[in-house]
């Protein structure tokens, strides 16, 4: 990961701007999930390292924009970039990262460049869909799944597929692996928003619901609960919840097995992902799935 960070920095230093470098150094590093996935598939060739750096810059740019859209003042327990430097700097730094990444992506063969750039278009569309879905209490699971595919899974899908193309593997097999990994990753994120404490999350528990995100656990709960409970659940949507209301939501999730259902869905996606690439016998792909599903955050 250190090599990837150095490559990313070199992209920024090449812009030859003393104003950009100190701001870039404050951009959150993240878990580098996409980079790790690329290197598991395509090893550590110079081209694989460069591709991993490009994808991580794209991901970092999307997070900077995401925090502005969400008016977030923290990310993973730390002060967010936009809280430190303002929304304008966050938006422009996101644009710089996108632009720098795309200038390097253009140096790759067309099939790889097209794969990644299409994922970025999907990611941006997913952001817009997420904003639109937060305007009302969404009860359509298909709309939720389409949104998280675009916003989260599409770039992970492209990471796996493009790495496979680099290595000479069948891209479709790895696209399915990456897609399912991304979907399962987001579902577990949504579960942890309910089950984890504020210290672990780096944000208040049930924050998603307050922000207008009707995630899979809430969709399942809404489907299974009584009419009276359904009305109460809707009345709490986008509200500053007190301890009693938080307790009721968590108890209702437990009563109807919403969390267990979501974890089961994530594990099913993980199983399908591993089945798609099992013939390649690549060490570490199962570990990535397992760590993602069983993580605390």
N, C-alpha and C positions, 0 to 999 in steps of 0.2 A: 504493500500500500504506500510505502514511502516513495517508491519510484513513480507511482501514479501521481502523488501529490507534487513531486518535482516537475513532472511533465505539465500538469495543470498550471503550475506557477510560471513555467517557461512560456506558455501561451499568453499569460497576462503580461509578463515582463516584455514580451515582444511588441506590445502596444506602445511601449516607451512613454508611459505617462506616470509621473510621480504622484498624481492625485489618486490613481486607481489602485496602486499596489497596497497601501495601508488599509484601504477599504476591503480589498479582496482578502487580506489576511484575517479579517474579522468575519468572513463568511463561514457559517458552521460547516464542519467537515462531514458529519453524518456517519453512517455505518458502512458506507461503501459496498452495499449489498450487490449492486449491479456490476461494479468492478470485480468483486470477488467471483461472481458468476462467470463473467467473461474469461477470467484467468483460469478458472476450473476447466472450462471447455477448450479454450484456445492456447492454454499454457502461457508462458511469459515471453513470447516473441515480441520484438519491437512494435510490430503492428498491433498486437493484442493489447499491449500496454498503452499505446496511443489511443486505441478505440475505447479502452476502459476510462481513460482520462477525459475523452470527449463526452462519453455518456454521463460521467459523474458531474461534469460542468453543466450539462443540460439539466440534470436532476437538481443540482444546487440552484440554478436559475429558476426552476419551477417552484421551489420552496420559498425563495425570496418573494416571488409574485404572490404565492399562496398566502403568505403571512400578511401581506398588504391587503389582499382581498378579505381575509378573515379578521382584520384589525387585531392580529395576535401581538401580544407584548412579550410572550415567552415561546421558546421552542426547546422541547426536551429538558425543561427545568432551567434553561438559561435565557437571559434577555435576548429577544429576537433582534435581528439586524435592523429592521425598520423601527423598533423601539429605540435603538441606540442612535441611528443616523437619520431617521425620518423616512417617510414613504417614498419621496422622490429619489433619494439615494438608493433605496432598495429596488425600486423599479428599474432605474438606470443600470445598477450593477447586474441585475438579472438580465437585462438586454445585452450588456457587455459580455456576460458569460455565454449567452445563447449565440451571439454573433461570433465570438472567438471560437466556440466549439464548431459551429457550422463551417467556418473558414477552413478548419482542419479536416472536418468530415468530407469536404469536397475533394480531398486528396485521395480518398478511398475509391475502390471500384464502384460502379453504379449500383450494383445490387445491394451492397452494404450501405452506401450513402442513402439510397432510396428507402431501405428498411428502417433506418434510424430516423430520418427526417419525417417519414410518414407517421411514426410513433409520436413525434413531437406535435404534429398537427392534431392527432387524436388526444394527446394529453391536454392541449389547450382547449379543445372542444369539451373534454371532460370537466375541466375547471368551470367552463360556462354552464354546463348542465348542472353541476353541483350547486352553483349559485342560484340557478332557476329552481332547483328542487327544494332549496332552503326557504322558498317563499310560501310554501304550504306543507301540510302534513301528508307526505307522499305515502301511499299504501301499495304501490306497485313494485314488487320485487324485481321484475325485469328491468325497470327503469334504474333502480339502484345498482343492479349488476352491470348494466351497460355503462353507467357512470364510473364505477370503480374500475371496470376494465380499461376505459379510456384514460382516466386520471392517474391510475396507479399501475395497472398491469401492462399496459401497452408498451411502456419503455422497458420494463423487465423482459417482456416477450421479445422485443427488438434486440435487447442485449444478448439474450441466449441465441436467437436466430443468427444475428450477424457474426457472433463468435463462432458458431457452427460453420457458417459459410467460409470464414477465414481458415478454419481447420479442415475443410473439405468434407464435412458431414452433411447429412440431409437437414436442411434448415427447418422444414415443417415439423419434424420431431421435436426439435429444441424450442420452436415457437410455442408448441403446446405446453412443454415443460415450463417455459417462462411465463406464459399466460396464466397457467394454473397457480404457479408460485406467487405471482402478483395478486391474484384474486384472494388466495388464502391469506397472504400477508395482510391485506386490507381488512379482511373479515376478523382476523385475530386482533388487529389494531382496534377495531370497533368493539370487540369483546372486552379488551383491556380497559377501554374508557369507562366501562361499567364495573369491572371487577377489581381494578387496581386502585391503590390509594394515591392521594395527590403528590406525595413525595416521589413515588415511583414514576408516575405519569409526567410530572413536571407541569401539570395543569390540574384544575379541580376535576374531581370525578364527575361523570355524566355531563362533561363540558360539551360534547358533541350535540346532545339533545337541546341544550340551551342555545347553541349556535344554529339550530334549525336543521340538523342532520338526522334524518330518520334512517338509522343504520339497520343492518340485518337483525340484530337482537330485538329492536323495537318493532320491526316489520313482523317478525314471528309472534311477538307478544300480542300485537294488535290483532293478528289473525286468530289467535287461540283464546283470548280472554273474552269475558262476557260483555254484553252491550254496555252495562253500567261501568265496568272497568275500562272499556274502550273510550268512553266519554271522558272519564277521569284522566286517562293517559293523554288524550288530545288536549285537555285543559292545561296540562303541564308543559306542553310544547313551547319552546322558546321562552321559558320562564326562569327566573332566578329561583332555584329550588331550595326549600328549607330542609332541615334534617329529616323531618317526618315524611316529606314528599320523596326524598331520595331513598329513604328506607322502604317506602311503599313500592317504588319502582323496582328496587333490588329484590324485595320479597316476591313481587309478581313475576319477575324474571325466573326466580327459583321455583316458584309454584308451577309454572308452565314449561320449565326446562328450556328456556330460550338460549341460555349460554351453552348448554350441552348440545343443543341443536346446531348452533353456529360452529362449535369446535368440530362436531361430526362432519359438517359441510366442508370445513377447511381440510380435515384429514382425508376426505374423499377426493378433493381436488389434488392434494399432495400425492395420493396413491396413483391417480391417473397421470400425473406429471412424471413420476418415476417410471411408470410402465412404458411411457412413450420413448424413454431414452435408455432403458435397461440394457438393450443389446450393445450399447457402446461401452459399457462397463467403465464409466468415468468415475474415479474416486472423488468423493466429496459432494456429489450432487444430492445424495440421500441425506447427508449431514445438514446441508443447507435447508432442506425441507423440514427436517426434524427440529432444528434450532429455531426456525421461524415460527412453527406452530407451538412449540413448548416454551417460548420465551416469556419473560416477565414483562418486557416492553422492548 
